[in-house]
């Protein structure tokens, strides 16, 4: 029986690190060969929560939510988007396991405690002169989100590492500035209980603390403040992921795998066949989005071939981070690279790295097996988060689509029937993406 592992993260429209750390775990788990398919899914990036299960061929799938707390996203958003019934969902001959959030695992206690100990040792701080603050995200949409951060604060408190230990939240009460009123010690060690050095850790939390830009230590309100790294940068996170996945009863044995192994497999065989057929008939290339695919090489249309990449993480970092491209299918794909092909079976893996989730939709569309999800259904799925769009008239939606979707290589089939053959390289878009929903919501709010 084939297995797949999905790491569900938040992603970001602002910072590459938020999803980048998740992709790092995916790359490591693929090289460990723990499952036939290993991938990520995101709220803010591609592939999205609602899209990812359709990219996998495995009969047994384990979804691990990489969130630091059980709350709105783990209890509401992910299950609704993926159609999950609870810890185990049976869908035909497929079984989908949904684990607790990463942040609820006891091993996270050790990481937080280690962050505090390392800071106190590095700066030679005395416990009786030090206070500790554990910063969680929090949300007013869920009362349970704060519990994990509160538990971490209690663990540090019981360890007797500091004179005072408090919890505070970026998007809930007690807020971050209140730390200065709730503690008195001369030294303040602050641990951001986040998985990655994304925009929250890099900008939002430090600014709420009053730290100067790019500074980890500073004098703030007469106190010595020491800001640590987030908890998700520790190597032990991989072990936590595997422990959560194995607790479902599914075996994830380590067996070192080659590069480009472990990618989602839906559409892979169809794409290889299309490339080989095109090459045999015309000695030409298949265009997929802004990619040219041949049996010997993959590169963007009009590529200058300045950089040669041989690993998924090298390629992903180059096309995603400089500058940051939160929408993988935006039409500004860097054109200065090439990936040489040793085996035609690498082609789908390269495409999946450039356009996560797009291959399955492409294959299903041309096999006439695609399911199109209209805007109204997607909006209703998300618990009122995009309720502004329910008030949009047809002409307003038309304008939003023209504005938001014009710079994407996907054609919004969920909005209007379009012949993709008229658009060389264009890919099917079967459902409104979060980028469209979020930007449209902002536009409607700004219009009043």
Beta strands, then each sheet from edge to edge (+ up, - down):
strand 1: 3-9
strand 2: 37-42
strand 3: 60-65
strand 4: 88-91
strand 5: 94-98
strand 6: 130-136
strand 7: 164-169
strand 8: 187-192
strand 9: 217-220
strand 10: 223-227
strand 11: 286-288
strand 12: 291-293
strand 13: 297-300
strand 14: 307-308
strand 15: 337-340
strand 16: 410-412
strand 17: 427-429
sheet 1: 2+ 1+ 3+ 5+ 4-
sheet 2: 7+ 6+ 8+ 10+ 9-
sheet 3: 11+ 12- 13+ 15- 14-
sheet 4: 16+ 17+
end
